Amino acid sequence: MMKKFRVQIKAYQHKADFDIEALDTAIGIEHAILDKIGKKDISFVEDRHLQKNVRYITYEEIVNGIQSHQESLPQEKIA
């Protein structure tokens, strides 16, 4: 079943905040994020308040237009 998620990416003193619609699985969310990146539908903005070593992706489900804190993806080294 497709669900709507809010995704935040913060890396290398840049950030992006966007919504996706995806299957409610880690792979489904990953594919939806990669599709959005591939289509260049994501705008990254500079955020000098972020430390240079900060790199993470978070997501939360949106239910009836309201965000419900759900999960953070585990931090992994980005090659």
Protein Blocks (a to p, Z undefined) as FASTA:
>chain_A
ZZdddddddeehiacdddddddfbfklmmmmmmmmmmnopaccdddfkbcfklccddddd
deehiacdfbdcdddddZZ
